[in-house]
Structures are given as structure tokens and as C-alpha cells.
Amino acid sequence: MYYFRKVITYLFTIWGAFTLTFFLFRLLPGNPVEAWVATLQRQYSVSSTSIASTADYYKQQFGLNGPLGEQYVRYMYQVFIKGNLGPSFVNYPDPVQVLILRRLPWTIFLLGVSVLLSWFLGIIVGLFAGWFRESRLSSMITNVAIALSQIPAYLIALFLVLFLGYQLGIFPTRGAWDAQYPIGFNLPFILSALKHAILPVTSIVLVSVAGWILTTRSLIVTQLGEDYLNYAEAKGLKPWNIMRRYALRNIMLPQTTGLALTLGAIFNGQLLIELLFVYPGLGDLLNIAINDYDFNTVLGIILISILSVMTASLLIDLALPLIDPRIRTQIQAA
């Protein structure tokens, strides 16, 4: 019954979130076809009567014809039954899924590396900061982490661009690779992509790692003085082994849960980071689509974001009873 409720909640939440997003964009004034017609009339003095049939054709292609309820039913059938996100207005007639698949690897690479690196560093640094909480180094680490957690990633990115990019000229400041190298699994392209990713990854990690340090430190501090740690110390175990084999293992469950949710949310992207570095990820595509009223592309990106976050949450809910016997006992007793 527990698993059934979780799956039903998962499906209902996806439907509700996507439905709300659909009507939110459809109720906005204007649509891509009307904006395109207005541009033609303003710049080329095209009469509305001469372009009316063309506008009707494109409204039908983008699913903008008919009442709003009919548009909703037609679009939901097209997406969830036929698996088609529709054509993109920006890159017509390319399907939206083609555009997303072109950009998706860059977002996964940029944000995936940033999340995993910040999580690993945050766990290690936060562990020592919590275990040696009364030391000056721990106090300094905590204060720096609190300060970094309050700074937006785009401000750090701007500083890195101005200082390391333009002032010192050490790293490239825009793009994802040098145009002289063809895309593929070859050493020059891979090295170029890694070099271009250093500044955006660093800007995200410096902010994200602060949160992991603070949460890890808090979890460790709450464990100090617990009976199982005192018992391990009474057995004569070395402090390093107690910290690594007992305290660390006890905090890994909530931190791993947080990592899974964060990985699920990477498709949300760091819009300002991608725009600042002209990085060809989903955030940059979303910005272009919003500016051009490309409803299909916007809804496609949002759908992927919703699915990734909710799927990560569902997998965590399904896995927790297998990992934590306390949760398994509660489910069996319910």
C-alpha cells in the first residue's frame, strides 16, 4: 500500500504541475504566431488579410487553434500518449525534443559535475568542521560557508569572469568549447570543453558546497555525545575510525537523499550562469524560448524538469524502506 500511494502521488503531482504550467502560459496575452504577424506588419507593412491564412496554418501547427480546453486535451494526448512535444517556433519545423536533446548533455555535464563535486567536498569539509567544532579552523570554515551561502552564484561567476577571464586571461569566458575543434570523443575537444567548464563549475561549486558544509556540520554536531559514539570510544577505537565508520555513516542517509533530489533538479539549470558564460544548455534555450513566445519549447523544458525532480523523489521514497530498517518497521506496523 505504501508503494502504491507513492506512485499515485507521483503521477498526480506530475499531471497537476504540468496542467498548471500549461494554462499559465496559454493565459498570457499573445502567442508566437500573433507576435510574428505583428512583426511582419510593423517591419514589412504586410496586411492582415494577406497573411491571415498563413497565420491560421501556423496556429494549427503549434496547437493554438480552438478553445483553450480543446488545446489542453489535444496537447496532453500528443505529449503523454504519442510522446511528441510538438514543433519548435524558434527552429521550425524541428521538433522540440530534438532541440532539447542537443542542449541536454551540456546541462547534465555542467550541473552534474558541479553538484557531485560540491556534495563530495561539502561532506568531507563539513565532517571535519563538525567533529572538531571547537577549533579555530572549524569556526573559520563555518563563517566562510555562511557567507558564501548568501552570495548568488551569478555574482561569483561575474567576479571570476572579470578577474580570471578578462584580467588575467587564464580561462575562456564564453562558450562550451573552441569552435576550431569538431564535436566528438577526441582529446582536443574534451580538453577544450573541460577548460571552458572551469569557470561556470567553480562559480556553482563555491556556492553549493557551502550548503553541504553547513548541513553536514549540523548533522555531525547533533551526533556527538550519542551512546553509540561513546560506546565505540570506550572500546578503544581511534577517533579517526569513530568519525569515519560511525559518525559519517550515520549522516550519509539524509545527505544521500539530498544529493538525489539535487541531481533530479539539475535540469532546472542555472539560467543566469548559462547566460553569463553563453553556455549552450537548457537554461539558455529556455531564455530564448521565453523571449520568442515558443510555448512548446518552454513546456518541453519544464516537463523534463518536473519529471526529473519527481522521479528522483519517487525513487528515494521507494528505496528508503530498503535502506533504513526504521522506516520499514513503520510501514509494516501501519
N, C-alpha and C positions, 0 to 999 in steps of 0.2 A: 504493500500500500504506500509505503514511503517513496519508493522509486516511481510509482505511478503518479503520485501527486507532484513530484518534481518535474516529470516530463510534461504533464498537463500545464503546470505553471510556466514552464519554458515556452511551450507553443503559444499559450495565451498571451504572454508578455511580448513575444515577437510580433504577433498579429496586432496587438494593441499599439505598440510603439510605432510600427510601420504605418498603420492606419492613421494615427495622429500626424505623422510626418507627411503623409500623402495629402491630407486635407489642409495642412498648414501651408504647403507650397501652392496647392491649387487655389486657395482662397486669397493668395496675394494678388494685388492688382497687376494685370498684364500677363502675358505669356511670351515665349520666344518668338512665335510666329508674328504676333502683333508688334513686338519690338522690331522685328526685321522689316515688316511692312512700313512701319513709321520711319525707319532709317532710309528705305528706298524713296519714300515720298519726300523726305526732307532733303536728301542729297541729290537725287536724280529727277525730282519732280514727276514721279510716276503717279498716275491717277489711281484712285482706289478701285474703280470699276475694272480697269485693265488687269489688275493683279488679284482680283477677288477669287477667281477660280484657282490660281496658284496657291493662294493663302489657304483656301479650303482643302486643297490636296495635302498640304503640309500639316494642317491641323489633324487630318485623318491619320497621317503617317505617325505623328507624335502622340496620338490618343487624346487630342484636345477637343474633339468634336463630341456633341451630345451633352446631355445633362451630367451634372457632377457625379451623381450616383452611378450612372452608366459608365462613366470614365473609371470610377473606382473598381467596379466589378470587372470590367474589361482588363484593367491593369493588373489586378491581383491574379486573375486567371492566367494572364500572359507571363507573369513573373513566377508564381508558385506552381503552376501546372505545366506550362510549356518551358519554363526556365529561360525566358528571354527578357532581358531588361529594356528592350526597345532600342531604336536608333539614337545616336547622339546628335544633338543640334549643332554643336561646335564642329564636329568632324563627320557630318552627314555624308554618306549613309552608313558609316561604320557603326556597328552595334556597341552599346555601352560596355558590355563585358569585354570586348576587345581592348578598349581604351584602359579599362581598369587593370586587365592582365598585363598591359605594357608598363603600368606605373607601380603595380603591387610589389614586385620584387625589390624595388628601391626603398619603399616604405618598410617592408619587412626587414631588409638589411640594416637600414639606418636606425630604426627604433628597436628592432630585436637585439642588435648588438648593444645599444645604449642601455636597454632595460636589464639585460643579463649582466653586463659589466657593472652597472650601478648596484644591482642586487648583491652580487658577489662581494664587491668592495664594501658595501654597507654592512653586510653580515659580519665580515672579518673585523672591520674597524669598530663597529658597534659592540661586538663581543668583548673586545679588549677595553673599550671605554666603559662598559658596564661592569666588567669583572674587577677592574682597577679603578672604581668610580671615585675614590678619594685622592687619586693622584692629580698632579697639576696637568699632566698631558691629557687625562680624561676630561678635565674641566675645559681645557682649551679646545679639544675636539668637539665637545658638546656645544660650546659657544659658537664655534665656526659653523657647525652643522645647522644650528638655529638661524644664524644669519643667512646662510646660503639658501635655506628652505623658504625664505621670504623674498628672495630675488627671482623675478621671472626669468625663464630660460633665454628669452629673446634678448634681454639686456646683457646677459653674459655673452651670448653669441655676438652681439654688436661690438662688445669690447674686444673679443677675440679676433673678429674680422678687422677692426681698426688697428689693433696692436700687432698681432701675429701675421695678419694678412697683408695689410697696406703698409704699416710702419716698418716691420722687419722683413716682410716678403717671404716668410718661411713656408706658408701653406697657401694653396689656392683658395679663393674667396667665393667662388660661384661654380655651379655645375656639379655633375657627379663623376665626370671623367674627362680626360683630354680628348678633343674631337679627332685628333690625329690617329687614335687607336680604334680599330674596329671592335664592336661589342662581341665578346666571346670569352671562352675559358682559355685565355692566353696570358702569359705573365705580364706583359706591358699594360694590358687593360686592367688586370686585377690590381697591380701596384698603383696605377693611376686612380682607380676607384677608391682604394684604401686611403690614399693621400688626400683626396677630396673629401673623404668622410671624417677626417680627424677633427676639424673644427666643429661641425654640427654635432658629432658624437660627444665631444668634450663638453660642449655647452649644455647638452641634455644631461650628461652624467653628473656634472658638478651640482646640478640642482636636484636630480633624482636621488643621488647617493645620500644626500643629507637626510631625506625622509627615512631611508632604510637604516641609517646610523642611529637616528633618534628612536625609532620603534624597536630596533634590536637592543639598544641600551636599556630602554624601559622594561623590556621583557626579561632581560638578564637581571636587572636590579630587583625585580619582583621575585625572582627565584632564589636570590641569596638568602641564606638562613633557613631554607626549607630542610625538612628532615632528611630527604634522600641525599642532599649535598653534605649535611653534617655526618650522615652515616658513612658516605664514601670517604670523607676526610678521616673519620675515626678508624676506618680500615687501613689507613696509612697510604692511600693513593696520593700521588703527586698532584699539586694544584693544576698543572697543565692538563693532566689526564682527566681530572674532575671537570674542568672547564670544557674540554673538547668532547668527552664521552658522555657527560651527564647534562650539564647546563645547555650546551649548544644543541644537543639532540632534542631537548625538551622544548626549545623555542622554534625548531625548524618547521613544525606543523603550521602554525599561523603565518610564518614568513613564506613558506612554500605556497600556501593559499593565496597570500597577497601577490606573489610572483605570477601565479596562474591568471589571476584577474588582470594584472597589469599587462601580461602578454596578450590576453584577449582584447585589451583595449588599444593595442598598438595601431590598429587600423584607423583609430581616430586621428592619429598623426599629430605632429607638432606643426600646425599650419604656418605660424609666423617663422619658425625655424626654416621650414622648406622654402618659404617665400624669400627670406633673407639670403639664403645660400643658393637660390634658384635651383633647388633640388627637385628632380622630376618624380616626386612621389604622389600619393593620393591627395595630400594636403594641397599641393599646387594645382592638381586637376580640379579639386573641389572649388578652389578660389576662382578658377577660370569658368567653371560651370555656373557658379552663382552669379558672376558678373554678366554672363550671357543668357541668363534665364533658362539654362539647359536642365529642365526638370528631371529628365530621365537619368542623366549622369549623376545629378545630386542625389536622387533617390537610390540609385545603384550603390553609390559610395556609403550612404547612410545605412542601407540594408546590410552591407558587408560588416559595417561597424556594429550594428545591433546583433547580428548573428555571431560575430566573434566574441563579443562580451558575454552574451547569454549562453553560448556554448561552453565557454570557459567556466562560467558559474555553474552550469549543469554538471559538467564533468567533475568539478570539485565536490558538489553535493553528492554525486554518485560514488565518489572514491573515498570520502571521509569515513563512512562506516567500515570500509575495508582497512583503513589505516589506523583509526582511533577506536579501540575497543569500548571506550566510554560511550561514544555515540551509538555504536552497535547495540550496546546493552539498553540504551534509552529507547531505540527503535523497537527492539524485541519486547520491551515492557509496555510500550504504548498500545 
